[in-house]
Amino acid sequence: MATVIFYNFILFGSTLFVWLSEKGKGNLERYFFLAVAFLLVFVPAAIRYDVGADYLSYLRIFESSWELESYKYKEPLFYFANWFYRSIDASSQWLFATFSFIFTVVAFKAYPRSQAWLLHFLLFSMLWFFSFNGIRQAIALSWCLLALFNFFDKRYVWFFILTIVGSAFHQSAWFITAAGMAALVPLGTHIKVRIAPLAFSGIIVLCYFAMSLVLIYMEQILSLVGSNYARYFESERHLSERDHGTGLGVLVKVLFSVYIIWNTKLFVEINKRYWLLIVLTFSYAVGVVLANSILIFGRMADTFIIAPVVAGFLLLRLPEKRIINRLVLGCFLVFLVFAFIKDGMGVETSYSNPKRNPYKTVFSG
């Protein structure tokens, strides 16, 4: 229970200080409150010890020259960080601290001047625990989050640069790059606001009711592009059916995503480049639906998880249906609170042990 309370203090305390940063009278106060919020989420992640399902895996990679070498070209920045600390004979804990710092500072860099507290809460309630496990992918996602806001501001070159930097930590960022390229393909407004929501919803339903057919085509596509994710189809452990949870969380995430998709017209009318957000939200929803049956597709959903984060943040900015939008967002935030509490309990499943409870640091014992 103490660990769960500690985790919730981190989430709500940091959100409070981000909110206070918007109320500051000048830049000095703003930066002070943001610094406190930054330290609240960064320090616990940096000094944790054997917390997170993949902690020992990253420790093994750090200690194994042979295993580390496989990342040299496919994820060079991840490789370089490991190589650097090994070369100066530093403790492996510096690696975890560095990765936590990069994830947090890049995420904070993406924060706008107004309503940053909402973006912060959405991001860290959905990604903070994930950054304990999928360390490389979490860093890539923070770069992609920053890239997404650059895309919205028509800074396309920066979008591609930032996603490429993210891919140097984890290859999943290439999917965001590809989505950005696809979003730049000129399509008629009628296709985006009329046909696309119907087509996207239909595909989500198809994925739910025709899982075996979808699996066949996805394996062929991933194998064709040479993605490492295709190897998961050969693993009985990863391709095993989901046998834990009630499925309520999946339902909430999908319904929220569908609501965003059905409001494509409102988003696109504000900013045509929000079309990329709709594409990413659709991809996220498909991943969530598939993950409800097959565990490995949780990784697909994680690849696009910045979509509901940004969508929730932008939902309050829509000029129409304000009351409904706030009600939908409020329900989603309540769900995230309970989901965060549950995740903080670190309940072990047949698939893995998240190793989040109890929370331990390098100074323990």
C-alpha positions in Angstrom: 0.0 0.0 0.0 2.9 2.4 0.8 4.3 1.9 -2.7 0.9 2.6 -4.3 0.5 5.8 -2.3 4.0 6.8 -3.2 3.3 6.3 -6.9 0.1 8.4 -6.8 1.9 11.1 -4.9 4.4 11.3 -7.8 1.7 11.5 -10.4 -0.6 14.0 -8.7 2.2 16.0 -7.1 4.0 16.5 -10.4 0.7 17.3 -12.2 0.0 19.9 -9.5 3.4 21.6 -10.0 3.0 21.7 -13.8 -0.4 23.4 -13.2 1.3 25.9 -10.8 3.9 26.6 -13.4 1.1 28.1 -15.6 0.0 30.3 -12.7 3.4 31.7 -12.1 3.9 35.5 -12.4 7.1 35.2 -14.4 9.5 32.8 -16.1 11.4 32.3 -12.8 8.4 30.9 -11.0 7.3 28.9 -14.1 10.7 27.3 -14.4 10.9 26.6 -10.7 7.6 24.8 -10.6 8.4 22.9 -13.8 11.8 21.9 -12.2 10.0 20.5 -9.2 7.6 18.5 -11.4 10.5 17.3 -13.4 12.4 16.0 -10.4 9.3 14.3 -9.0 9.0 12.0 -12.0 12.6 11.8 -13.0 14.4 11.0 -9.7 12.2 7.9 -8.7 12.7 6.5 -12.2 16.4 7.2 -12.2 17.3 5.6 -8.8 15.0 2.6 -8.9 16.7 -0.8 -8.5 15.2 -4.0 -10.0 11.9 -2.2 -10.5 10.3 -3.0 -13.9 9.9 -6.2 -15.7 12.8 -5.5 -18.1 15.3 -4.1 -15.6 17.4 -7.2 -15.5 17.2 -7.5 -19.3 18.7 -4.1 -19.8 21.3 -4.9 -17.1 22.2 -8.1 -19.0 22.6 -6.1 -22.3 24.8 -3.6 -20.6 27.1 -6.4 -19.2 27.2 -8.5 -22.4 29.4 -7.1 -25.2 28.0 -9.7 -27.6 24.4 -8.9 -26.9 25.0 -5.1 -27.0 26.7 -5.4 -30.4 23.4 -6.3 -32.0 22.1 -2.8 -31.3 25.0 -1.0 -32.9 23.4 -0.3 -36.2 19.7 -0.8 -35.7 19.4 1.5 -32.6 22.8 3.4 -32.4 22.0 5.9 -29.7 20.9 3.2 -27.3 24.1 1.3 -28.2 26.2 4.5 -27.8 24.9 5.2 -24.3 25.7 1.6 -23.2 29.1 1.7 -24.9 30.0 5.1 -23.3 29.3 4.0 -19.7 31.1 0.7 -20.3 34.1 2.5 -21.7 34.5 4.6 -18.6 33.8 1.7 -16.3 30.7 3.4 -14.8 28.0 1.6 -12.9 25.0 0.4 -14.9 22.8 2.6 -12.8 24.1 5.6 -14.7 22.5 4.1 -17.8 19.0 3.9 -16.2 19.4 7.4 -14.8 20.4 8.7 -18.3 17.5 7.0 -20.1 15.1 8.3 -17.5 16.5 11.8 -17.9 16.2 11.7 -21.7 12.6 10.4 -21.6 11.5 13.0 -19.1 13.3 16.1 -20.5 12.2 15.5 -24.1 8.6 15.0 -22.9 8.7 18.2 -20.9 10.1 20.0 -23.9 6.9 19.1 -25.8 4.7 20.8 -23.2 2.8 23.9 -24.4 2.4 27.1 -22.3 -1.3 26.5 -21.5 -3.0 23.4 -20.1 0.3 21.6 -19.9 -0.9 19.9 -16.7 -3.4 17.9 -18.7 -0.8 16.7 -21.2 1.5 15.9 -18.3 -1.2 13.8 -16.5 -2.2 12.0 -19.7 1.4 11.2 -20.6 2.7 10.1 -17.3 -0.4 8.2 -16.2 -0.1 6.2 -19.4 3.7 6.1 -20.0 5.5 6.5 -16.7 5.3 2.8 -15.7 5.9 1.8 -19.2 9.2 3.7 -19.1 10.3 1.3 -16.4 9.9 -1.6 -18.7 10.0 -0.6 -22.4 12.9 1.8 -21.7 14.1 2.2 -25.3 10.5 2.5 -26.7 9.5 5.0 -24.0 12.4 7.3 -25.0 11.4 6.9 -28.7 7.9 7.9 -27.8 8.9 11.0 -26.1 10.8 12.1 -29.2 7.7 11.2 -31.3 5.5 13.3 -29.0 7.7 16.3 -29.5 7.8 15.5 -33.3 4.0 15.4 -33.4 3.6 19.0 -32.2 6.1 20.1 -34.7 4.1 18.4 -37.4 1.0 20.3 -36.3 2.9 23.5 -36.7 4.0 22.6 -40.3 7.6 22.0 -39.2 7.7 18.8 -41.2 11.5 18.6 -41.4 11.8 18.7 -37.7 9.1 16.1 -37.4 11.1 13.7 -39.5 14.4 14.5 -37.7 12.9 14.0 -34.3 11.2 10.7 -35.2 14.5 9.5 -36.7 16.3 10.4 -33.5 13.6 8.4 -31.7 14.2 5.4 -34.0 17.9 5.5 -32.9 16.6 4.4 -29.5 13.9 2.0 -30.7 12.8 1.1 -34.2 9.1 1.5 -33.5 9.5 5.2 -34.1 9.7 4.4 -37.8 6.0 3.7 -37.7 5.4 7.3 -36.6 7.6 8.5 -39.4 5.7 6.4 -41.9 2.4 7.7 -40.5 3.6 11.3 -41.0 4.5 10.6 -44.6 1.1 9.0 -45.2 -0.7 12.0 -43.6 1.0 14.3 -46.1 -0.6 12.5 -49.0 -3.2 14.9 -50.3 -6.7 13.6 -49.7 -10.0 15.3 -50.2 -11.8 16.7 -47.2 -14.8 14.4 -47.9 -12.5 11.3 -47.6 -11.1 12.5 -44.3 -14.2 13.6 -42.5 -16.8 11.3 -44.1 -15.3 8.1 -45.4 -12.3 7.6 -43.1 -14.3 7.5 -39.8 -16.6 4.9 -41.2 -13.7 2.9 -42.7 -11.6 3.1 -39.6 -14.5 2.0 -37.4 -15.2 -0.9 -39.7 -11.6 -2.1 -39.6 -11.7 -1.9 -35.8 -14.8 -4.1 -35.8 -13.2 -6.5 -38.3 -10.2 -6.9 -36.1 -12.4 -7.7 -33.2 -14.5 -10.4 -34.9 -12.0 -11.8 -37.5 -8.8 -12.1 -35.5 -7.4 -15.2 -37.4 -7.7 -13.4 -40.8 -6.1 -10.2 -39.5 -3.1 -12.2 -38.0 -2.4 -13.8 -41.4 -2.2 -10.5 -43.2 -0.3 -8.7 -40.5 2.4 -11.4 -40.4 2.8 -11.1 -44.1 3.1 -7.4 -44.1 5.6 -7.3 -41.2 7.7 -10.0 -42.8 7.6 -8.0 -46.1 9.0 -4.8 -44.6 11.6 -6.8 -42.6 10.4 -5.7 -39.2 11.7 -7.5 -36.1 8.1 -7.6 -34.8 7.5 -10.4 -37.4 9.6 -12.7 -35.1 7.0 -12.5 -32.4 4.6 -14.5 -34.6 7.0 -17.4 -34.1 6.8 -17.2 -30.3 4.1 -19.2 -28.5 4.7 -17.0 -25.5 4.1 -13.7 -27.2 1.3 -15.1 -29.5 -0.5 -16.6 -26.5 -4.0 -15.5 -25.8 -4.7 -13.0 -23.1 -6.0 -14.7 -20.0 -5.9 -11.9 -17.4 -7.9 -8.8 -16.8 -11.6 -8.1 -17.3 -11.3 -6.3 -20.7 -12.9 -3.2 -19.3 -9.7 -1.2 -19.8 -9.6 -2.2 -23.4 -13.2 -1.2 -23.9 -12.6 2.3 -22.4 -9.5 2.9 -24.5 -11.3 1.8 -27.7 -14.4 3.8 -27.0 -12.3 6.9 -26.3 -10.4 6.3 -29.6 -13.6 5.8 -31.6 -15.0 9.0 -30.1 -11.9 10.9 -31.3 -12.2 9.3 -34.8 -15.9 10.2 -35.1 -15.0 13.8 -34.4 -12.4 13.9 -37.2 -14.3 16.8 -38.8 -13.9 19.0 -35.7 -10.2 18.3 -35.4 -9.4 18.8 -39.1 -11.4 22.0 -39.3 -9.2 23.5 -36.6 -5.9 22.2 -38.1 -5.7 20.1 -41.2 -2.5 18.5 -39.9 -4.5 17.0 -37.0 -5.3 14.3 -39.7 -2.1 12.6 -38.6 -3.5 12.4 -35.0 -6.6 10.6 -36.4 -4.4 8.1 -38.3 -2.4 7.4 -35.2 -5.5 7.1 -33.0 -6.9 4.6 -35.4 -3.6 2.6 -35.3 -3.7 2.7 -31.5 -7.3 1.5 -31.4 -6.5 -1.4 -33.7 -3.6 -2.4 -31.5 -5.7 -2.2 -28.3 -8.5 -4.4 -29.9 -6.0 -7.0 -31.0 -4.1 -6.9 -27.7 -7.4 -7.9 -26.0 -7.0 -11.3 -27.6 -3.3 -11.7 -28.3 -0.7 -10.4 -25.9 2.0 -9.2 -28.3 -0.3 -6.7 -29.9 0.1 -4.7 -26.7 3.4 -3.6 -28.2 1.6 -2.3 -31.3 -0.7 -0.3 -29.1 2.3 1.0 -27.2 3.8 2.2 -30.4 1.0 4.6 -31.0 0.1 5.4 -27.4 1.0 9.1 -27.8 -2.2 9.3 -29.9 -4.7 9.2 -27.0 -2.4 11.4 -25.0 -2.4 14.2 -27.5 -6.0 13.6 -28.5 -7.2 13.9 -24.9 -5.2 17.2 -24.6 -6.6 18.6 -27.8 -10.2 17.5 -27.0 -10.7 20.5 -24.7 -9.7 22.8 -27.5 -12.5 21.8 -29.8 -14.9 24.8 -30.2 -18.0 22.6 -30.5 -19.6 20.1 -28.1 -17.6 21.4 -25.2 -19.8 19.8 -22.5 -19.8 16.4 -24.2 -16.1 16.6 -24.8 -15.4 17.5 -21.2 -17.6 14.6 -20.0 -15.8 12.1 -22.3 -12.4 13.4 -21.3 -13.4 13.4 -17.6 -14.5 9.8 -17.7 -11.2 8.9 -19.5 -9.2 10.7 -16.8 -11.0 8.8 -14.1 -10.3 5.6 -15.8 -6.6 6.5 -16.0 -6.5 7.2 -12.3 -7.8 3.8 -11.4 -5.6 2.1 -14.1 -2.6 3.9 -12.6 -3.4 2.7 -9.1 -3.9 -0.9 -10.4 -0.6 -0.7 -12.3 1.1 0.6 -9.2 0.1 -2.6 -7.3 2.4 -4.6 -9.7 0.0 -7.5 -10.0 1.8 -10.5 -11.5 0.1 -12.3 -14.4 0.7 -15.4 -16.4 2.6 -13.3 -18.9 5.0 -11.4 -16.7 5.8 -9.9 -13.4 5.8 -6.1 -13.7 8.0 -5.8 -10.6 6.6 -2.4 -9.5 5.7 -3.2 -5.9 7.5 -2.9 -3.6 9.4 0.1 -5.0 13.2 -0.2 -4.3 16.1 2.1 -4.9 19.8 1.7 -5.3 20.1 2.9 -1.7 17.9 0.2 -0.3 19.6 -2.1 2.1 
